[in-house]
Amino acid sequence: MNFIEISDAEAARWQKAVEPVIGDYVKTMVGKGHTEAEVRGWVAYLQERIKYWTEKQMEYKIPSPTGPAGLRPEAYVK
């Protein structure tokens, strides 16, 4: 398996590309009776938790093949 690193600029481009998907999700959930603020709050919460746990992974040095580059298993090979 090969992992492809992308630049910060490319990651930003992908995040921008995902915005319509999130927008569609918000519209769908609003159509099911939830408020837009409520649904956007859920999305923001999930994004914050991903950031939080990624930082914890780095703090505790938990290796992961899909985590930050410095925590990939190959980073531990001496």
Buried (B, 14 or more C-beta within 10 A) or exposed (E): EEEEEEEEEEEEEEEEEEEEEBEEBBEEBBEEEBEEEEBBEEEEEEEEEEEEEBEEBEEEEEEEEEBEEEBBEEEEEE
